[in-house]
Amino acid sequence: MGEQRKVAVVGGGVIGVSCALMLAQEGHRVTIIEERRIGHGCSWGNGAQYNLGSTLPMAHPGVAWRALRWLANSNGPVRIAPRELPRILPWLVRFLCAGRPEAWRSAYTALHDLNAPCAGLYRDMLGDTDWNRVFRSNGALHVWRDASPSALDGLVDKLRLDHGVAFEKLDATELRRLEPALSTQYRRGVYFPGSGSVISPLELVETMAKRAAALGVTIRTARVEAIVPRDDGVTLHTSTGPQACDVVVIAAGIASRLLARSLGISLSLASERGYHVTMPGISDVINRPVVDAGSAFVATPVTEGLRVAGIAEFDAPDAPPDKKRSEQLLACARTMLPDIRLSRVSEWMGVRPSTPDSLPIIGSYPGHAAIVFATGHGHMGISGAPMTAVLVTDLVARRTSQISRAPYRLR
């Protein structure tokens, strides 16, 4: 064990709490600073799944034409608010460049390196008892309505095979054998045995927070307003007063964008708002996460019921939720699972911090190693959190990481 340091982690979501727990396990003195309740930000409402190589970067070859079709459809999975267009335009240009074949393949490799170890790392962090209580390791399913794979599907298969991702292609009959409640409109699917879900994203974060607390991690309820580097560390200016530390880890989701600006850095993060609807009492209608690949939404059984999550809405973080998006997800649920009966429905909207290439930002502030960023995980916070914590802990300990940190540098 190296030098013990005083570390402040800004952000109490799955990324921040994972970093705090792993840092505490190495003997550092850690404080989590969270403006709201632990686990109740964007982490609370995600699709509750983890993947070991099944998820692709959002930008891929041909993405421009697919995005145009989605944008032209008022019920499509992507929406850009006109008022947000001036701010997001540079991000969109980078997004289109990230879809070039070579950039796409490199981004997939970096995502795989980050996400593939997540199950084993979570088990190490939580122990067998909590792992078995929180995680459901019974695979994930991607489904399509069209009968024939596209050229892109073939490229994706090769990428996954090259990286050792286990998957099994299913026809319509095999789909219904695995998930009998699925609509007969689905003609084919891919089953990923190494992936799975959690019973509740909040339960995952709270479980890690409890283990961290047992190791001495404290939680401070405050808003961080500015970060000031010092020769011997960092001072955080918060809504409840200043706090000095040796190292700060900025894991504040989309709010990391504002904190970076206080340091004179412009992070390439977009405010990508996602929605979910959760229907109590019918969580047993499916057995695992099911992703409709053509319409870009996922249905997952969670403790609270059946959760259907999706939509990529680019708008200001504080803009009011659009009721139409929740109605759209309910329509998706009925299309995927035509026999479900709905009584009560809860709705949610949260803001994903998304980068153009889908790679998170994990690295030190140039010229000041005591300021570390861990943000931009977009759709893959649960999958990427444990290895992010490894990389952050290595940065704090000033040691070489087991995977290259270069793909996740500040940008």
Salt bridges, closest charged atoms under 4 A:
GLU3 OE1 - ARG398 NH1 3.81
GLU26 OE2 - ARG399 NH2 2.54
GLU35 OE2 - ARG223 NH1 3.75
GLU84 OE2 - ARG87 NE 3.20
GLU102 OE1 - ARG105 NH2 3.04
ASP113 OD1 - HIS112 ND1 4.00
ASP128 OD1 - ARG123 NH1 3.14
ASP130 OD1 - ARG133 NH2 3.16
ASP130 OD2 - ARG211 NH1 3.31
ASP146 OD2 - ARG188 NH2 3.02
ASP153 OD2 - ARG188 NH2 3.18
ASP157 OD2 - LYS169 NZ 2.44
ASP162 OD2 - LYS158 NZ 2.89
GLU179 OE2 - ARG288 NH1 2.76
GLU203 OE2 - ARG133 NH1 2.40
GLU225 OE2 - ARG223 NH2 2.78
ASP232 OD1 - ARG230 NE 2.95
GLU272 OE2 - ARG352 NH1 2.81
GLU272 OE2 - HIS379 NE2 2.67
ASP292 OD2 - ARG145 NH1 2.85
GLU313 OE2 - ARG79 NH1 3.03
GLU313 OE1 - ARG273 NE 2.72
ASP315 OD2 - ARG79 NH1 3.97
ASP315 OD2 - ARG83 NH2 2.81
ASP322 OD2 - ARG325 NE 3.48
GLU347 OE2 - LYS323 NZ 2.59
ASP357 OD1 - ARG411 NH2 3.07
ASP394 OD1 - ARG399 NE 2.58
